[in-house]
Amino acid sequence: MTKRIDFMCTAFRDGFQSVYGARVQTPDFLPALEAARDAGISYLEAGGGARFQSLFFYCQENAFDMMDAFRSTVGPEANLQTLSRGVNVVGLESQPSDIVRLHAELFKKHGMTAIRNFDALNDVENLVHSGRCIVEAGLKHQVTVTMMELPPGCVGAHDADFYERVLRQILDADIPYDAVCFIDASGSAVPSNVHETIKPARKLLHKGAYIHFHTHDTAGVAVQANLAALEAGADAIDLSLAPVSGGTSQPDVLVMWHALRGTGFALDVDIEKVREAEAVFKDGMKDYYVPPEALAVEPLIPWSPMPGGALTANTQMMRDNGIMDRYAEVLDAMSDVVRRGGFGTSVTPVSQFYFQQALNNVMFGPWEKIADPYGRMVLGYFGKTPTAPDPEVVKKASEQLGLEPTTRAPLAMNDEDPTKGVAAAKKTLQEHGLPETDENVFIVATCTDKGVAFLKGEATLGVRKNAA
């Protein structure tokens, strides 16, 4: 008997983030979204992650307006899911309790139905309040364990036993959830490790629990990893659509459909209509610049696990600053940064911390200049890392940043910070003569100065399109 496999179409969020650095304007993709709808695709990733900030920073658009247009296009029955980073929600900085709650309420208000919620350090304490807020807002909560493969020669975390411990901690914390996701943002997890992670999870969770697996094809093993997950008992996987599939993104629906032929698994989709939708999508994106590394397999990813969702954003930054010739050095330097940083998963925001420190190590000399967020991470200000960071790096971070290591919960520290939260955001809005709506409060809290610039009509356009 053939088992029908669910999939979420990530093309219009993770696909954009992985290929275009999340810089895509809404009118350009709505025809493709309509075509995907007409092809019967009804489970779609519709925002969150870097697709929140990027709209304000680079597209001169309001992310809440984009979500409204998304919902209007696909209709009321579609399952629209977004991505959230625990207490960071959709910002790179962690937030206090009131902003975490406002995030869930606003995403519900603007048409979303589910939120995938993760913590890059797998610090379960960072998922407790955020998970409860999601459920209390009337949204489905997909609680997440973050995965990657450690660079060869490293041990101490990121194996099947480690992931089982994290999952047990989630269950022990009594976090409400509707599904469990295992997310490998770098696509570096060995397929056998994926299988050995999901198989015990299926036994540990209650009968009928929904398990979802997410990966990228950056290291070239995504199709095999998806098959391993399905064979171990996963119910759903993530797939994308050309021209934002493969490479740094998820495997294409067509590719996975083909790979599943004769396996006992099948995608419940009209494959010919999917082909038609991809033709519409390619036409809509034809003017966008595609970095050559976006659609390529990078053999060095197992040593330096740069996730697809961050790779092109960083390479584009290097191009903008005329230092792209140093990219290979930065990628190589990232391996040491991961090894000595406590093994936080290479997914936003930790992947950005890793990259920034690797860039500093290349440009200023190894460990001569500690990047502020990387330093804060090894000092404990984002939560507890899976293993203890290198003591020498911790010492350098403490000296350069003027901070002592901490074991306090980020949420508690943020709640005490008078510069964060709803009241602080309202004060900023007042200072700039801006309306104190819930949406504006959240924009200022998560996008800070660039959020203010957008609301004042001063945002600059940063969408990369090919010259006519």
C-alpha positions in Angstrom: 0.0 0.0 0.0 1.3 3.4 -0.9 1.5 6.0 1.9 0.6 9.5 0.9 3.1 12.0 2.3 2.3 15.5 3.3 4.6 18.3 2.4 4.8 22.0 3.1 5.7 24.2 0.1 8.6 26.5 1.3 9.1 28.3 -2.0 7.6 31.6 -0.9 9.5 31.9 2.4 12.5 29.7 2.8 13.0 29.5 -1.0 13.2 33.3 -1.2 15.5 33.5 1.9 17.8 30.8 0.6 18.1 32.0 -3.0 17.5 35.8 -2.9 18.5 36.6 0.6 14.7 37.0 1.3 14.5 40.1 -0.9 11.4 39.5 -3.0 8.6 42.0 -3.5 5.1 40.7 -3.1 3.5 41.6 -6.5 6.2 39.6 -8.2 5.3 36.3 -6.6 1.5 36.5 -6.3 0.9 35.0 -9.8 3.0 32.0 -8.9 1.3 31.7 -5.6 -2.1 31.6 -7.4 -0.7 28.9 -9.7 0.5 26.8 -6.8 -2.9 27.2 -5.2 -4.5 26.0 -8.5 -2.1 23.0 -8.5 -3.7 21.9 -5.2 -0.9 23.0 -2.9 -2.6 24.1 0.3 0.1 23.8 2.9 2.5 26.7 2.5 5.2 28.6 4.4 4.0 32.2 4.3 6.4 34.3 6.3 8.5 34.6 9.4 12.2 34.0 9.6 14.2 36.5 7.6 11.1 37.2 5.4 9.8 39.5 8.2 12.7 41.9 8.6 13.7 41.8 5.0 10.5 43.3 3.8 11.0 46.4 5.9 14.8 46.5 5.4 15.0 46.0 1.7 11.6 45.7 -0.1 9.9 48.9 1.2 7.0 46.7 2.2 5.1 45.9 5.4 5.4 42.2 6.3 1.9 42.2 7.8 0.5 43.5 4.4 2.4 40.7 2.7 0.8 38.1 5.0 -2.7 39.6 4.3 -2.1 39.4 0.6 -0.9 35.8 0.9 -4.0 34.8 2.8 -6.3 36.6 0.3 -4.6 34.8 -2.6 -4.8 31.3 -1.3 -8.2 31.5 0.3 -9.5 30.7 3.8 -8.8 27.0 3.9 -5.1 26.9 3.2 -2.7 26.0 6.1 -0.2 29.0 6.3 2.8 28.4 8.5 5.5 30.8 9.6 8.9 30.4 11.3 9.7 31.8 14.7 12.9 31.6 16.8 11.7 31.1 20.3 12.3 34.2 22.4 13.9 35.9 19.3 10.6 35.5 17.5 11.4 37.1 14.1 14.3 39.4 15.2 17.9 38.7 15.6 17.8 39.9 19.2 15.9 38.1 21.9 12.7 39.8 23.1 10.8 40.2 26.4 7.6 38.3 27.3 5.2 40.9 26.0 6.7 41.1 22.6 6.8 37.3 22.3 3.1 37.2 23.1 2.3 40.1 20.7 4.1 38.2 17.9 1.7 35.3 18.2 -1.4 37.5 18.4 -0.4 39.6 15.4 0.5 36.6 13.2 -2.9 35.1 14.0 -4.6 38.4 13.2 -2.9 38.5 9.8 -4.1 35.2 8.6 -1.5 32.6 9.7 -2.6 29.2 11.1 0.6 27.6 12.4 4.0 28.6 13.7 7.1 26.4 13.6 9.0 27.4 16.7 12.7 26.7 17.4 15.7 27.6 19.5 19.0 27.5 17.8 20.8 26.4 21.0 18.1 23.7 21.7 17.7 25.4 25.1 14.2 24.2 25.8 13.6 27.0 28.3 13.5 29.4 25.4 10.6 27.5 23.9 8.3 27.4 26.9 6.7 30.9 26.9 6.8 31.3 23.1 5.1 27.9 22.7 2.3 28.7 25.1 1.8 32.1 23.5 1.4 30.5 20.1 -1.3 28.1 21.3 -3.1 30.7 23.4 -3.4 32.9 20.4 -5.3 30.2 18.6 -2.4 29.0 16.3 -1.0 25.5 15.8 2.4 25.1 17.4 5.1 23.0 15.7 7.7 22.7 18.3 11.2 22.0 16.9 14.4 20.3 17.6 17.3 21.8 15.6 19.8 19.6 13.8 23.1 19.6 12.1 26.1 17.4 11.7 29.2 18.4 13.8 32.3 19.0 11.8 34.3 15.7 11.4 36.3 14.9 14.5 33.9 16.7 16.9 31.8 14.9 19.5 29.5 16.0 22.3 26.2 16.9 20.7 24.1 16.6 17.5 23.7 12.8 17.5 20.5 10.8 17.9 21.0 10.5 21.7 21.3 14.3 22.0 18.2 15.0 20.0 16.2 12.4 22.0 17.3 14.2 25.2 16.1 17.6 23.8 12.8 16.0 22.8 12.4 14.5 26.3 13.1 18.0 27.8 10.4 19.5 25.6 7.9 16.9 26.8 9.0 17.3 30.4 8.5 21.1 30.2 4.9 20.5 29.2 5.1 22.8 26.2 1.8 22.5 24.3 2.3 21.4 20.7 0.4 20.1 17.7 3.4 18.7 15.8 7.1 18.1 16.3 9.6 19.2 13.7 13.3 18.2 13.2 14.9 21.0 11.2 18.3 20.7 9.6 18.9 24.2 8.3 22.4 23.5 6.9 21.5 20.2 5.2 24.5 18.7 6.8 22.9 15.9 8.9 24.0 12.5 7.8 20.9 10.7 6.5 21.5 7.7 8.8 21.5 10.1 11.8 18.2 11.5 10.5 16.7 8.0 10.5 18.2 7.2 14.0 16.8 10.5 15.3 13.2 10.2 14.1 12.8 6.5 14.7 13.0 6.7 18.6 11.0 10.0 18.4 8.1 8.1 16.9 8.2 5.7 19.8 8.6 8.4 22.4 5.7 10.6 21.2 2.1 9.7 21.7 0.4 7.5 19.2 -0.7 9.6 16.2 1.8 12.4 16.9 2.7 14.4 13.8 6.4 14.5 12.9 7.8 16.9 10.3 11.3 16.9 8.8 13.0 19.9 7.2 16.3 20.1 5.4 18.2 21.9 2.7 20.2 20.5 -0.3 23.3 22.6 0.4 25.4 19.5 1.0 23.7 17.5 -1.7 22.0 14.9 0.5 18.5 16.3 1.1 16.6 13.8 -1.0 18.3 10.9 0.8 17.7 12.6 4.2 14.0 13.0 3.4 13.8 9.4 2.5 15.5 8.4 5.7 13.0 10.5 7.7 10.0 9.0 5.9 11.3 5.5 6.4 11.7 6.3 10.1 8.2 7.4 10.5 8.0 11.1 9.6 4.6 12.3 8.3 5.7 15.3 6.4 8.7 16.9 4.7 9.4 20.4 3.2 9.8 20.9 -0.6 10.2 23.9 -2.8 9.4 25.0 -6.4 11.8 26.1 -9.2 13.4 28.5 -9.6 14.0 28.5 -5.8 14.6 24.8 -5.2 17.7 22.7 -4.8 21.1 23.9 -3.7 20.7 26.2 -0.7 16.9 25.6 -0.7 14.7 22.5 -0.3 14.5 19.8 -2.9 12.0 20.5 -5.7 8.5 18.9 -5.6 9.2 17.4 -9.0 12.5 15.9 -7.8 11.1 14.4 -4.7 8.0 13.1 -6.6 10.4 11.3 -8.9 12.6 10.0 -6.1 9.6 8.5 -4.3 8.5 6.4 -7.3 8.5 2.8 -6.5 9.3 3.4 -2.8 5.9 2.9 -1.2 5.6 6.6 -0.6 4.0 9.2 -2.8 3.2 12.9 -2.8 -0.5 13.7 -3.0 -0.2 16.3 -5.8 -1.1 16.8 -9.5 2.4 16.7 -10.8 1.5 18.2 -14.2 -0.2 21.2 -12.6 2.9 21.6 -10.5 5.0 21.8 -13.7 2.6 24.5 -14.9 3.0 26.4 -11.6 6.8 26.3 -11.8 6.6 27.8 -15.3 4.6 30.7 -14.0 7.0 31.1 -11.0 10.1 31.1 -13.3 8.6 33.9 -15.4 7.8 36.0 -12.3 11.3 35.7 -11.0 13.1 36.1 -14.3 14.4 39.6 -13.4 15.9 38.6 -10.0 19.6 38.1 -9.6 20.5 34.6 -8.6 23.9 34.3 -6.9 25.7 31.3 -8.5 26.3 29.7 -5.0 22.5 29.7 -4.3 21.6 26.7 -6.5 24.9 24.8 -6.1 25.9 21.9 -3.9 28.7 23.0 -1.5 30.9 20.0 -0.6 32.5 21.9 2.3 29.2 22.3 4.2 29.8 19.2 6.4 33.0 21.0 7.7 31.5 24.4 7.9 27.7 24.1 8.3 26.4 27.4 6.8 22.6 27.0 6.4 21.0 27.8 3.1 18.8 30.5 4.6 21.9 32.5 5.6 24.5 31.6 3.0 23.3 33.9 0.1 22.5 36.8 2.5 26.1 36.7 3.7 27.7 36.2 0.2 25.6 39.1 -1.1 26.8 41.2 1.8 30.4 40.3 0.9 29.7 41.2 -2.8 28.3 44.6 -1.7 31.4 45.3 0.3 33.9 44.1 -2.4 35.3 41.2 -0.3 33.7 38.2 -2.1 37.2 37.0 -3.0 37.6 36.1 0.7 34.5 33.9 0.8 36.4 30.6 0.7 38.6 31.7 3.6 35.5 32.7 5.6 33.8 29.3 4.9 37.0 27.5 6.0 37.3 29.6 9.1 33.7 28.9 10.1 34.7 25.3 11.0 36.9 26.4 13.9 34.2 28.9 15.0 31.6 26.1 15.3 34.1 23.8 17.1 34.9 26.3 19.8 31.5 28.0 20.2 29.5 25.3 22.1 27.8 23.6 19.2 24.8 25.8 18.9 22.9 24.7 15.7 23.8 26.6 12.6 20.5 28.2 12.0 19.4 31.8 12.4 20.5 33.6 14.5 23.4 31.4 15.5 24.5 30.8 11.9 24.8 34.6 11.6 26.9 34.7 14.8 29.2 32.0 13.3 29.6 33.8 10.0 30.3 37.1 11.6 33.0 35.6 13.8 34.5 33.7 10.9 34.6 36.9 8.9 36.3 38.7 11.8 38.9 35.8 12.1 39.7 36.2 8.4 39.8 40.0 8.2 41.4 40.8 11.6 43.3 37.6 12.5 42.1 34.5 14.3 40.2 35.5 17.5 41.6 39.0 17.5 38.2 40.6 17.3 35.2 38.9 18.9 31.9 39.7 17.1 29.4 41.0 19.6 26.6 38.5 19.1 29.0 35.5 19.0 30.6 36.7 22.2 27.3 37.1 23.9 26.3 33.6 22.8 29.4 32.0 24.3 28.9 34.1 27.5 25.3 32.7 27.8 23.2 35.7 26.9 21.1 33.7 24.4 20.7 30.7 26.6 22.7 27.5 27.3 24.8 26.1 24.5 24.7 22.3 24.0 28.3 22.0 25.3 30.6 24.4 27.1 32.4 26.8 24.7 36.1 26.9 24.6 37.4 28.6 27.8 39.9 30.8 25.9 37.2 32.1 23.6 34.9 32.8 26.6 37.7 34.7 28.3 38.4 36.8 25.2 34.7 37.5 24.8 34.3 38.6 28.4 37.3 40.9 28.1 36.4 42.5 24.8 32.7 42.9 25.4 33.0 43.9 29.1 30.5 41.2 30.1 30.6 38.4 32.6 29.3 35.0 31.7 25.7 34.4 32.8 23.4 31.4 33.3 20.3 33.5 33.6 17.4 32.9 31.3 17.3 35.4 28.3 13.6 36.0 28.8 14.1 37.1 32.4 16.9 39.4 31.5 14.9 40.9 28.7 11.9 41.5 30.9 14.1 43.6 33.2 15.6 45.6 30.3 13.9 49.0 30.1 15.0 49.4 26.5 13.0 46.4 25.4 9.3 45.6 25.3 6.0 47.2 24.4 6.4 50.3 26.6 9.9 51.0 25.2 8.6 50.6 21.6 5.6 52.9 22.3 8.0 55.5 23.6 10.1 55.3 20.4 6.9 55.7 18.3 5.9 58.7 20.3 9.4 60.3 19.9 9.0 60.0 16.1 5.3 61.0 15.9 4.2 57.6 14.7 0.9 55.8 15.4 1.0 53.5 18.4 -0.6 50.5 16.7 0.2 46.9 17.8 1.8 46.3 14.4 4.0 49.4 14.7 5.0 48.4 18.3 6.1 45.0 17.0 7.9 46.4 14.0 10.0 48.8 16.2 10.7 46.1 18.7 12.0 43.6 16.2 13.4 45.9 13.5 14.7 48.7 15.7 16.1 51.7 13.8 15.4 50.2 10.4 11.8 49.7 11.5 11.5 53.3 12.4 13.0 54.3 9.1 10.4 52.2 7.3 7.5 53.7 9.2 8.8 57.2 8.5 8.9 56.4 4.7 12.7 56.5 4.7 13.5 52.8 3.9 15.8 52.2 0.9 15.1 49.6 -1.8 17.6 46.8 -1.7 16.0 44.2 -4.1 18.6 42.8 -6.5 17.4 42.5 -10.0 19.3 42.0 -13.2 20.0 45.2 -15.3 17.6 45.6 -18.2 
